[in-house]
Amino acid sequence: MNCMGKIHSVETCGAVDGPGIRFVVFLQGCPARCLYCHNPDTWNLKDGKDISVETLVQEVVKYRSYMKCSGGGITVTGGEPLMQPDFVMELFQACHAEGIHTALDTSGLLNWALHKAVFDYTDLVLLDVKCLDPNTHKTLTGLENRGALRLLAYLGEINKPVWVRHVLVPGITLDEDLLRKTAAHLAPFKNIEKVELLPLHKMGEYKWDELGLDFPLKDTPIPTAKEVARARSIFEAAGLVVQ
């Protein structure tokens, strides 16, 4: 367990990044520049704190009793965790040896096919499906969406449990026609346990300010309860479980 990684921070008792109580590790580094990113301070890999797998696992196991009683585990997020695939794989191997459930929060926007072995030690994938339309996706993230859609297909092939995350942005992804197409694309995948529809929020806007960056969506309204309910109904009509 000598592999070193760069982390941004940890959350010891997370409750929104997978089932149960989670030890959430935020890794440093991300290739995307999502307009709504609430962790822009994770973008640059060099800004992270160095830590070994061994040291991190020593912290994780302290919370094993909470994980066991709640059906929780460890979640690795970011940033984009697959910028550090060797670290993630060794960390998940070590967690499995300790009987700890593993979840990976990824956008699939990197060349993940070079690192398929990571998924052998991943119990659950939280897959961020940013946008089905390729042009809108590139506007939203700065990157193409082919990698994410290929990862979705691969996870279906190996029957890996997936929770899809989809951010609702008025004027961009919060479009009824696009939502219907997205729901229709996801519906055939039997390994998708649920879809998490995440309304745009601006809780990370202050981080953009601290970094001297202009938050691109500062004038974009937050989705209304009615808009979120309508989006939910579209996905449920396609037979998907929605949270």
matplotlib code that plots the C-alpha trace (Angstrom):
import matplotlib.pyplot as plt

x = [0.0, 2.8, 1.0, 0.8, -2.0, -3.0, -6.2, -8.1, -9.9, -12.0, -15.5, -15.7, -19.5, -20.9, -24.6, -25.1, -22.4, -23.6, -25.6, -25.3, -22.6, -19.6, -16.0, -15.7, -12.3, -12.0, -9.1, -7.2, -7.2, -9.9, -9.8, -13.3, -14.2, -17.9, -19.8, -21.5, -18.5, -18.7, -15.1, -12.9, -10.2, -9.8, -8.9, -5.1, -3.5, -0.4, -2.4, -3.3, -2.0, 0.3, -1.0, -0.3, -2.9, -1.8, -2.2, -5.6, -6.9, -5.8, -8.2, -11.0, -11.2, -11.8, -15.3, -16.0, -18.6, -20.7, -20.4, -21.4, -24.5, -25.7, -24.7, -22.1, -18.5, -15.9, -16.6, -13.8, -14.8, -13.1, -12.1, -12.0, -10.7, -9.6, -6.8, -5.2, -6.3, -3.4, -4.1, -7.8, -7.3, -4.9, -7.1, -10.1, -8.2, -7.2, -10.7, -12.1, -9.5, -11.1, -14.6, -15.5, -17.9, -16.4, -18.0, -16.4, -17.8, -16.7, -17.6, -16.0, -14.5, -10.9, -9.6, -11.0, -10.5, -6.8, -7.8, -10.6, -9.1, -10.3, -13.8, -12.9, -12.6, -15.5, -18.8, -20.8, -20.3, -21.8, -21.7, -22.1, -24.0, -23.5, -25.5, -26.5, -26.2, -22.5, -22.4, -24.2, -21.9, -18.8, -20.2, -21.0, -17.7, -15.2, -14.9, -16.7, -19.2, -18.2, -16.1, -18.9, -21.4, -18.9, -18.3, -22.1, -22.2, -19.3, -20.7, -23.9, -22.0, -20.3, -23.5, -21.8, -24.3, -24.6, -26.3, -26.6, -26.2, -27.6, -27.5, -30.5, -29.3, -32.0, -31.4, -28.9, -29.9, -33.3, -35.0, -37.9, -36.9, -33.4, -34.6, -36.8, -33.9, -31.7, -34.3, -34.9, -31.1, -30.8, -33.9, -32.6, -29.7, -30.7, -27.7, -28.8, -30.2, -31.5, -31.1, -30.2, -31.5, -29.5, -30.9, -28.3, -27.0, -24.4, -22.9, -19.4, -19.6, -17.5, -14.7, -14.6, -14.4, -11.5, -9.6, -10.2, -12.5, -15.9, -18.6, -20.3, -23.8, -24.1, -27.1, -28.7, -31.8, -32.1, -34.6, -38.1, -39.7, -42.2, -39.4, -37.6, -40.9, -41.5, -38.0, -38.6, -41.8, -40.1, -37.5, -40.1, -42.3, -39.3, -39.3, -36.3, -36.1, -35.5, -34.2]
y = [0.0, 2.4, 4.1, 7.9, 10.1, 13.7, 14.5, 17.7, 16.8, 14.1, 14.0, 11.3, 10.9, 11.7, 10.9, 11.9, 10.1, 6.6, 4.3, 4.6, 6.6, 7.2, 8.1, 10.5, 11.2, 14.2, 13.6, 16.5, 17.0, 17.3, 17.6, 19.1, 22.7, 22.4, 25.7, 24.7, 23.2, 23.6, 22.4, 24.4, 24.2, 20.6, 21.2, 21.5, 18.2, 19.9, 21.6, 18.4, 17.0, 14.0, 10.9, 7.1, 4.5, 3.0, 6.3, 6.9, 3.3, 3.7, 6.7, 4.9, 1.8, 4.0, 4.6, 0.9, 0.4, 3.4, 2.0, -1.5, -0.5, 1.9, -0.1, 2.5, 2.5, 4.7, 7.0, 8.5, 11.6, 14.8, 16.4, 13.4, 10.3, 8.5, 11.1, 9.0, 5.4, 3.5, 5.2, 4.5, 0.9, 0.2, 2.1, 0.1, -3.2, -2.3, -1.4, -4.6, -6.5, -4.7, -5.6, -2.0, -1.2, 1.0, 3.7, 5.7, 9.1, 9.7, 11.6, 9.0, 11.8, 10.5, 7.5, 5.1, 2.1, 2.1, 1.6, -1.0, -2.9, -0.1, -1.3, -4.8, -3.3, -0.8, -2.0, 1.0, 3.7, 7.1, 8.2, 11.9, 12.0, 15.7, 16.0, 13.7, 16.3, 16.4, 20.1, 21.1, 18.8, 20.5, 23.9, 22.7, 20.9, 21.8, 18.1, 15.6, 13.2, 10.1, 8.7, 9.0, 7.2, 4.5, 4.0, 3.7, 1.0, -0.8, -0.8, -2.2, -5.0, -6.0, -5.4, -3.0, -1.2, 2.4, 5.5, 8.1, 11.7, 14.5, 18.2, 20.2, 23.6, 26.0, 26.9, 24.1, 20.6, 21.5, 21.1, 18.7, 17.3, 16.7, 15.2, 12.8, 11.7, 11.2, 9.2, 7.0, 6.4, 5.4, 3.2, 0.0, -0.3, -2.9, -2.1, 1.5, 1.3, 4.9, 8.4, 11.3, 14.6, 17.4, 20.9, 23.6, 25.2, 28.0, 27.0, 26.8, 30.2, 31.7, 29.4, 30.8, 34.3, 33.2, 31.8, 35.0, 33.3, 34.5, 32.0, 31.4, 30.7, 33.5, 34.9, 31.5, 30.9, 27.9, 25.4, 25.7, 22.9, 22.6, 22.3, 19.6, 17.7, 17.8, 16.5, 13.7, 12.7, 12.4, 9.9, 8.0, 7.7, 5.9, 3.3, 4.7, 5.1, 8.7, 10.5]
z = [0.0, -0.9, -3.8, -3.3, -4.4, -4.2, -2.3, -1.8, 1.4, 3.1, 4.6, 7.3, 7.5, 4.1, 3.4, -0.2, -2.2, -2.2, 0.2, 3.9, 5.8, 3.6, 4.0, 1.1, -0.5, -2.8, -5.1, -6.8, -10.5, -13.2, -17.0, -17.3, -16.7, -16.0, -15.9, -12.7, -10.9, -7.1, -6.6, -9.0, -6.3, -7.3, -10.9, -10.7, -9.7, -8.3, -5.7, -3.8, -0.6, -0.9, 1.0, 0.8, 0.4, 3.7, 5.6, 4.1, 4.8, 8.4, 8.6, 6.7, 9.0, 12.0, 10.6, 9.7, 12.4, 11.1, 7.6, 8.6, 10.5, 7.7, 4.7, 3.8, 2.7, 0.9, -2.0, -4.1, -5.9, -7.0, -9.2, -11.5, -9.7, -12.9, -13.2, -10.5, -11.5, -9.8, -6.5, -6.7, -7.7, -4.8, -2.4, -3.4, -3.2, 0.3, 1.3, -0.1, 2.0, 5.0, 3.9, 3.0, 0.1, -2.6, -4.8, -7.6, -8.6, -12.2, -15.3, -17.6, -19.6, -19.5, -21.4, -18.8, -21.1, -20.2, -16.6, -16.7, -13.8, -11.5, -12.0, -10.8, -7.3, -7.6, -6.1, -7.3, -10.0, -9.5, -13.2, -14.0, -17.2, -18.0, -21.2, -24.0, -26.8, -27.8, -28.7, -25.5, -23.5, -24.9, -24.1, -20.6, -19.8, -22.4, -23.4, -25.6, -24.1, -26.1, -23.2, -20.8, -23.1, -23.8, -20.1, -19.5, -22.2, -20.7, -17.2, -18.7, -20.4, -17.1, -15.1, -12.7, -10.4, -11.4, -10.0, -12.7, -11.7, -13.9, -13.1, -14.1, -15.5, -16.8, -20.4, -20.9, -19.6, -18.2, -21.6, -21.9, -25.3, -24.1, -20.9, -22.8, -25.0, -22.0, -20.2, -23.3, -23.6, -19.9, -19.7, -21.3, -18.8, -16.2, -14.1, -13.4, -9.9, -9.9, -11.4, -9.1, -10.6, -9.1, -9.5, -10.2, -7.0, -6.5, -3.2, -4.8, -6.4, -3.7, -4.6, -8.1, -6.6, -4.4, -7.4, -9.3, -11.8, -13.1, -12.3, -15.7, -14.4, -11.9, -13.8, -14.4, -12.2, -9.8, -11.1, -9.6, -7.7, -10.6, -13.1, -11.0, -10.6, -14.3, -15.0, -12.5, -14.1, -17.5, -16.1, -14.1, -17.2, -18.9, -16.0, -14.1, -10.4, -9.6, -6.5]

ax = plt.figure().add_subplot(projection="3d")
ax.plot(x, y, z, "-o")
ax.set_aspect("equal")
plt.show()
